Structures are given as C-alpha cells and as structure tokens.
Amino acid sequence: MPQCQKFLYERGFVQRKPLYFVLLCIDVVLRGVAQVFLCNHPICGIFVLIGLGFTSIKLALYALLGTFFSTFSAVTVARPPEADILAGLCGYDGALVGCACLSFFGGVDETITATVLLSFLAGIVHVAVTNLMKMWQLPSFTFAFNIVTIMIIFAVKGDNVKLRFAEAAAVHHSPNWTDMSFLFAVDASIRGVGQFMFADTTVGSSFVVAGIALCSRKGAAIALLGSIVGWVIAFYVLDTTNRVNIRSGLYGYNCAGTCCVLAGGIFYRASDGAIVVGICGAALAALLHQGMSGLFGGQPVLTFPFITSAWILMLCRSKWLDMESDGILRPVLKRMATSKLAMKIKPRLNAAAADPIARLRSRLQGSSSVGQLTKRKSSAKIAIAPLSSASSVRDFSATDLEQGQSDDKASEQGAELFVAQESASTTSVKVRSKSLSLKNVAKALVDINREIKEERQDLDQRFGLDDMEDD
C-alpha cells in the first residue's frame, strides 16, 4: 500500500475520521479510473479524466459515476480482498460502463439510471470473473464490462427496453483527411490509446498517454506501439474501407491494450521477447476486431478482441515471457545468442552449487600447497585423504620414512601408526553439504590449513622431525 493511501486508510477507515474517509474514497475512485490502463496511481486517473474532458465533460463525469458504483457494489456485496478495493481494481469496469452508456445512448435521464445499474452489476461480475479466472491463472481484464454492456446493447437493438441508441453527431473533415500523411499516422497512433476509454480527440488522448507515462514510460511506449500495429494492419494489410475509423483510433485501442498487457512490464518482465509476443498479440487483436465486427452485425465489439487475444497469448505460456533480462532495446538475435551461452554455463554453475563437497574435493586435490605438504627438513610426508560422500572426516597418515633410516625403521613404523590414530581423532572436521555455501567453503579451507599447521607442529614436537636431515 502506498504511504499516502496508508495514511488515509488509517485516519479515515481505522480511526473513522470523516474528512480522511472522503479523501480515501476519492483516492480509490481515481485509481479505479487509472486501472482502465493498468495504472495504480491517482494522478494518472486525473490525467485520464482531463483527457476525457477534452472529448466531453459529461464523459469524465460518467466515468466517475460508474467507477464509484462499481466499487460500491464490490465493497458491499461481493466483498473481494481489501487490497483489490484499495488498488481500484473493482472500479475500472464501472468507468468503462459509464463511458459506453454516454457514447451509445446519449445524455438522457434513462442513461444515468442505466449507468448506475450496470456499473453496480459490473462490480459484482468483476469479482466473480476474477475468482473464476484464477483456475487458469489469468486476469479478468474488462470481461465484466463486456458482459453487462453487450447485454444492454442487444436489449436496445431488440426494442426490449426504453433506451435508444444516440444519433451519431455529424463530423465534417477536410477532403484529404483520410489520406495517408504524417498527421494521419500521429492521430491514429495517439487516438488508438485514448479510444480504449472513448476519448475521441488527439489532445485528450495525449493526456491519457501522459497519464500512463507518469506510472510507466515503458508502458506508454508499448501502448503506442500496439496502437501503431493495429492501424497499420487495418490500413495496409486488411485494407479496411472505413479510413475515418482508422484515423479515429477505433482499430488501435484493442491492439494497444493487448500489447501493453503482454510487453508493458505489468504481468511479465519487459524484454525483447515480450515485445515480440506483444506485437503478435496486437496483430491477433486487429484480426479479431474485424471478424467480431461482422459477427456482431455492425454492433460495437467493445474490448472483446483485447481480452480474447490477451488470454490466448497468455495461455500459450511462451518462454519469451519468462526471460530474466529486462533490456528492451537489445536485438532479439543477440538475446538468443546470450540465452544459448547461458544454457551452456548454467548447468556447470548449478552442479557446483548443488554439490559443494565435490567442489571442495577438487580444490583440495588440485592444490599442491594444500594437497601435499612437505617440510624442508622432514623425511615424512603427510597426505590429506580426499573427501568422500560417505564420510566427512579427513584422515592424516604418515608414509614410510625415507631411505637411510633403516636402523630406526621399527620405531618409525610405530610412530606412523600413532600419528595416524592421533590425527584421525584430532582432525575430525565435518562438512555438511546441504548447509555449505561458497563462503563456508572458503572458511572451511582456512580452517583446514590452520589444523594442518597445528598437526605439523604437534608432530614436530612429539617425534623431533626438525632434527631429521634429508639424505
């Protein structure tokens, strides 16, 4: 929980202070508006409302109305986790419902009633769908908004309710407004993000993009990328005849949402592979948008293409979405080469970390200064036995004394047996493989060297090895 919201929660909800409780409600509602674009920040919600205000002041008010009643129904009826409520996750479906009601049915009294009712139901449906999608580890996205809104649209189309579709306002454009140009590309790209919440102006959509960038500049760039993919496919690949809708961003908002979900660093770590998957998801959303438009008989497709394409790509469980690096500008081929190199090195590192006993054995056997100690004036050599998995005790034994001491051979053999027994009893250093880390290995090596020196000094004192001379 952010510090500011935590402060409002403690004062307004825990201590029951009215002023702070009102501020807490405002904070939750603004976060609900921002969560339409997967942002958990009240300032982002303010930017989004300003962007909606450039299209219509009523549009911003309806968004606030829908967010409030959707959150209210979740709090009073569905009772989801408290963290979801405070993050605004129970309000964004209501915000979309409010904007849809105003856009499709106009600003009449029946529209306000429909907004309150549908937003209230959307909050309950949201919690139910969220619990259902946990079975597949998928987010609910805007499925609740689609359910309640498409039902009222079908009801109006069948003349089953009093509501009627609003007449489209006549908009006059210049003769070359639909011709491809730099301004055409800019309008289609920016409006493609704002149209997710029915913002139909370039300036208003720019405020929406700025609000997203306030939370995540990477997310804002990815949203624009998805919008570009959407209108490029509609204009050049599918050759859509309605160029006005392309420039208005109606073929970009589903693609922007899909690309942002997959590659925006929200559900998965942002990486080059995630961008590839996000572009593929945006292309699928563009195709689904065209297909669902015909399937619905010309009725609005809402965000069905977005949630369908996002769910499909998430269910693929692509390894591209599991990349550990978060670099976003590196070429994909370089990432693939790095991945291959990591695949070669990683097993060795894992094997060494999993079996520190084997690593310590190799260190002891490979080091001449530790594996075989020889004193300059000594005719005896102390060999360190390799560590074994069955026994973690290092046994020190003396070898046969050098030639030239045949007269004292019997006594030296007796000393050899005594040294072996004494060493086995005094140098029992146990190394436990499960709890041994790299630092412990280094510490163990230091302890081994110290114990070897102590054993050597003990041997010198007991048997007078310092007085023996080499042949």
N, C-alpha and C positions, 0 to 999 in steps of 0.2 A: 504494500500500500504506500503511495507517495506520502511524503511528510505533510504536505498541505492538507491532503484529504484525511490523513490520520488525525491531524489536529481538529479538523471539522467534525470528524466522526466521534472523537472523544468528547468534545464540547457539546455537539448537537444531539447525538444519539445516546451516548452513555450518560452524560450529565443533564440531558433534557433541556438545553437552553434553546429557546425558540429561534433566535436570530441565527445561530450557528446551524441549526437544523435546516433552516431555509437555504442557507449558503451551501450546505451539503447536498440538498436536493437539486439546486442549480448546477452544482459540480457534476452530479451523476447524470443529469439530463444533457449537459453539454458533452460529456464523454459518450453518451449514447448516440448523439449526432455524429461525433467523430468516429465512432466504431463502424459506421457505414463504410468507411475507407480504412478499416483495420487500425485505427489510431486510438490510443488511450491517453488523450490529453484534452483538457477543457479548452485551451487556447485554440487547438485545432478545430474544435467544434464551433468556436466563434468565427474563425476564418470561413468555415463551410457555410455558416448562416449568412455571413456577409456576401459570399458568392451566390447563395440562393436569393438574397435580397436584390442583387443586380438583375436577376430574371423577374422576380416578383416578391414584394414584401409579404404577400399572403403565403407564398411558397415557404418562406422561412418560418412564419407563424404556424402553418400546418405541420411542418416538420417538428417543431417544438411540442405542439399539441399531441401528435402521435407518439413521440418519444416518452412524454410524461405518462400517458395512459397505458402504454405497453409496459413500462417499468412498474407502474402501479399494480397492474394485474399480476405481474410476476411476483411482486412482493407479497400481495395479499392472498393470492390463490395458489400459484404454482410453487412458491417458496423454494427457489433454487439456492445454491450456496451463496453466502453473503458476498464473497469475493466477486462473483459474476455480476451481482447487482451493482456494487460499487464501481466496477470497471465499465459499466454502461452496456454490458453485453445483452441485457434484456430490453434495451430500448431502441436499437437501431432498426429492427423490423418495423416498429411503430413509426419511426421517422420516414421510412420509405413508403409506408401505407398512407401517411398524411400527404406526402408529395404526390403520390399516384392519384389519390382521390381528387385533389385540386386540379391536377393536369387532365384527368379523364372526364370528370363530371362537372367541373366549374365551381365557382364560389357561391353556392346556394346553401340554404339552411339544411337541406337534406344531406348535403356533402359534409357539413360539420357533424351531423349525427352519425353518418356512416364512418367518418374518420374516428370518432370516439369509440364506436362499437368494434370496428375492425381492428383498431390498434389494441384495444383491450384483449380481443381474442388472439391477436398476433403474439402478445407476450406469453400467453399460456401455451400456444402451439410451439413457440420457440423453445421453451423449457422441455416440452415433450419430445421434440425432434432432437434436441441436444442429447437427451438421455438415450434415445434410440440409436443415434449415430455413434455412440461410444462403443457399440458392439463391433464396429468396423474401424474404430479409431479415426473417425472423420469429424470435422467440424460441421455444424448445421448450416453455416453461411446464412443466406437470405431465404431459406426454404419456407419459413413461416410466412414471410411477406408474400411470396409467390402463391401459396395456398389460399390465403384469405382474399388476396386481390384478384386472382384469376376467377375465383368463385363469384365475386360480386360483378366482375365483367361479364361472365356468362349469364348471370341472372339479369343484368341490364339488357344484354343482347336478346334474351328470350322474353322480354317485356314482363318479367315476373315481379319487378319492383318499380317503385315510382321514380327512381333515379333515371336520368337520361344522360347520354354522352354529350359533352360540351362541343359546341361547334368550333372547328379549328379557325383560329384568327388568321385573316389574310395577311401574308407577309410578302412584301414586294422586294425583290432583289434586282440587281443590275443584270443585264443580258448575259454577261460573261461571268456571272457569279459561280456557275457550276463548271467553268473551265479550269483545268489544272494549272495552278500557279503556286508561288511561294506562300501567298496568303491562304490559299485553299488548303495547303498542307498544314500550316500553322493552326488554322481554325479547326480542321478535322482532328488534329492531334490533341489539342487542349480541350476542345469540347467533348472529345471521346471520354475524358476522365470525369468532367462535370456532369455529363448526361447520366451517370450512374445514379444521380440524385435529382435528375430532371432540370439541371442548370443548363439553359439554352443560350447562354451568351459567352463570348470568348473571355470577357473581363471577369465575369462571375466564375467561370471555370478556372481562370488563372488564380483566383483566390483559393479555390478548392485545392489546386496543386500546391500552392504556397502553404496551406494548412498541413497537407501531407508531408511536405518537405520540412516543416517545423518539427515533426516527430522523427522523420527518416528521409534524408535526402536521397538515399539509395532507393527507398520505396517510391518516392515521387518519380525518379528517373525510370524505374521499372514500369510504373503505371503508364507513363508517356510512351514507353517502348511498346507495351501491349496495345495501346490505342493506335499507334502507327501501324502495327501489324494488321490490325482489324481493318482500317480504311484502305490500306494498300491492297489487301486481298480482295476487298469489295470492289475497288476501282479497277485494278489491273487483272486480277485472276478470275474472279467471278463476273466481272463486267456488269455490275449492278446498274440498272437503268435509272434508278432514282438517285441522281447525283446530289440533290438537295439534302437528302437524309445522310449521305456520306459526309458532306461538309458540316452538317449539324452535329455530327458525332454519334449518331444513332447506331452505326456499325462498329463503334470502337469501345463502348463502355463495358460490354461483356468481356471483350478481349483484354482490356486494361485490368479488370478485376481478376481474371484468371492468371494473367502474367504476374500480377502483384502478389497473389497468394502463393504461387509456386517459386518465385525468384526474388521476392521482396525482402527476404530475411525474416519473415514472421513465423511461419510454420517450419521452415527449413533454413539451414545456414546458407546465406547468399554465396554463390560460387558460379564459376563459368558453366558447370554442368547444369546447375539450377536454371540459369538463363536459357540454355538450350531447351530444357523441358518447358520453361515458361513460354517460350516462343511457339513451341509445338502446341501447348495448351491454348494459346491465343488463336492459332490457326484453326484448331478444332472448334473453338467457340465461334469464330466467324462463320464456319460452315454450318454449325448448329443454329445459328441465328437465322440464316437464310432458310434452312429446312423447316424450323419451327414457325417461321412467319407464314409459310404455306400451309403447315399443319393446323395452325390456329385460324386459318381463314382470314388473314389480314389483321387479326387482333394483336394487341401488344404482346410480345414474348417476354416482357419483364426481364428478370435475371435468370430465367431457366437455362439459357445456354451457358451462362457463367458457372452455375453450381454443377451442371452436368459435366462440363469439360474439366472442371477442377476436381471433382470426385473421381472421374475416370483416370486422370493423371496421377492422383494420389494413390488410387488402388493399384496402379502399376508397381508401386514400391520400387521405383527406379533407384539404382545405385548412384545415379547422378545427383540425387537429392541427399545423399549421405556423405558427400565429400567433406573432409575435415577442414580444408583450407577455405578461407573466406575471401580470397582475392577475387576481384571482379573484372579486372582489365587484362588478365593474362590470357594468351591464346589457348584455345581448347587443346590443340596438339601438344603444347608444352605441358599442360596439366596431365595429359595422358602419358607422356614420357616420364614425368615425375612419379606418376602413380605406378608405372611398371618398375621403376627403380626402387620405390618403397616396398613393392611386393617382394623384391629380392632380398632387401636388407632386413625387413621386419621379422621374418622367421628366425633369423640369427639372434636378433635382439631379444625376441620372446624366449628363445631357448636358453639364452644366458641368464635372463631374469628368472625363468622358471626353475632353473637348477643351479643355484649359487654354489652348491657343493662341487659340481663339476667344474665350474669356473675357478673356484679356489684351488682345486686339484691341479688344473692346468697352469695356474700361476706358480704354484709351489714346485711342480715338476719342471717348468720351463726356466725357472730362475736358478742360475748356477750358484749365486751367492747365498740362496736360502736352501735349495735342494741338497747341496753337498758342501758342508762346512769343513774346511781344512785349516788347521792351525800350523803356523810355520814350523814350530819346534816340536810338533807332535807326530808320533808314528801311528796314531789311531785316528780313524775317520768315523764320524757319526753320520749315519744316513737316516733321513726322515722318510718313513714309510708313507706311500700315497694314501690319501683319504679314501675310504670306501663307503658305499651307501649303507652297508650293514653295520659298520662300526664307525663312530665319530671320534675315536681315540687315536692319537698319534703315538707310535711306539718308537723309541730311540734305542738302537742296539750298536754295540761296538764290533767292528770287524776284526779279523785276525791282525795281530800286530805284525809290523814289517819284519822282513828277514834281518838277521843279525842279532836277534834277541832270543835265540833258541834255548839259552840256558834258563831263562825265566818263562818259558812257554806255558808251563803248567799253571804258574801263578797268574800269568796274564789271562789265560782262558777262564780261570776262576773270577778274575776281576771283570772279564767280559760279561759273564753271566750275572754278576752282581749289578753291573751298570745297567744291563737290560731290564732287570727286575726293578731297580730303583727308578729308572726313567719311566717305566710303564706306570708306576704308582704315583709319581710326582708331576707328570705332564699330561694328565687326562683333561684336555681342552675339548669340550663338546661344542659342536657347531650344528645348530638346528636349521634345517634348510627352509622351513616354512616361514620363520620369523627373521631370516637373514637378508638384509638389504645390502646395497653396494657399500654404504658407509660402514655397516657392520663387518663386511668382508675386509675392508681396509683396516678397521680396528683389530680384527682377528689376526691379520698378518703382522701388525705391530706387536700384538701380544705373543705371537709365535716366536718372533725374533728375540724378544726380551726373555722368554722362557728358555730358548736355546742358549742364549748367553749365560743365563743363570746355571743351566745344566753343565755348560762347559766349565764354568768356574768351579762348580762343585766337583766335577771330575778331576780338575787340576789339583784341587786341594786334597782329595782323597787318595789319589794314586801317583801324585807327583809327576804328571805328564810334562810339566815345564822342564823337568830335569833330563828328559829323554832327548837324545840327539838323533838327527836323521842320519841314515847311512851315507 
